[in-house]
Amino acid sequence: MESLKLHITSGEVYRRSDLECFSSAVDRHLSLLTQDGTLLKLSHGLYYAPKKSKFGLVPPNDIDMVERFLKDDNFLLVSPNSYNALGLGLTQLYNTTWVYNHKRHGEFSLNGKKFLFKLKSSFPKTLTTEFLVIDLLNNLDKLAEDSDQIVKNFYKNADRFNANELVKLSKYYGSGFTKKLVRLLIRNIKLNYA
């Protein structure tokens, strides 16, 4: 077990398979290490070596947890709470994070947090304001907000967003409905400036 401890760094997330080559009885050793606090069990087969600060234990980073869970770094974390910052009148808070990825589908709890893994054929590497708008429009039916009011607010506040970027991102990532809304927005902008 001491050999296994040498390969554990505080603040890191591990899969069982990452540690099994350093132990002759990995399951027993992992059980002992979780009992003594060296490791915290995040999910089945997923562990975290807690990092301490002057305020207590530092929780694992969501990106690190999801990366180890998927065994892949090709994903995008999106919180529906981020839509509230777009200035379109959304106020609901959600207790789940969406994970756009190419491997897993379904809801999983990692360290007591809910992650909804969604298979997507494509998604950007990073979140931008314009992508959040497109994603919001794609997910109107999944939100506890008034969809019609959101669409009205989108048209009223269109000048907050880069129209060219909205058009580009809607082509890559938008549903048919989202593409239609963006086209109508652009048409209205052109009519207003004609």
Stockholm file with secondary structure:
# STOCKHOLM 1.0

chainA/1-194         MESLKLHITSGEVYRRSDLECFSSAVDRHLSLLTQDGTLLKLSHGLYYAPKKSKFGLVPPNDIDMVERFLKDDNFLLVSPNSYNALGLGLTQLYNTTWVYNHKRHGEFSLNGKKFLFKLKSSFPKTLTTEFLVIDLLNNLDKLAEDSDQIVKNFYKNADRFNANELVKLSKYYGSGFTKKLVRLLIRNIKLNYA
#=GR chainA/1-194 SS CHHHHTTCCTTCEEEHHHHGGGCSSHHHHHHHHHHTTSCEEEETTEEECCEEETTEEECCCHHHHHHHHHTCSCEEEECGGGGGGGSSSCCCCCSEEEEEESSCCEEEEETTEEEEEEECSCCCSSCCHHHHHHHHHHTGGGSSSCHHHHHHHHHHTGGGSCHHHHHHHHHHHCCHHHHHHHHHHHHHHHHHHC
#=GC SS_cons         CHHHHTTCCTTCEEEHHHHGGGCSSHHHHHHHHHHTTSCEEEETTEEECCEEETTEEECCCHHHHHHHHHTCSCEEEECGGGGGGGSSSCCCCCSEEEEEESSCCEEEEETTEEEEEEECSCCCSSCCHHHHHHHHHHTGGGSSSCHHHHHHHHHHTGGGSCHHHHHHHHHHHCCHHHHHHHHHHHHHHHHHHC
//
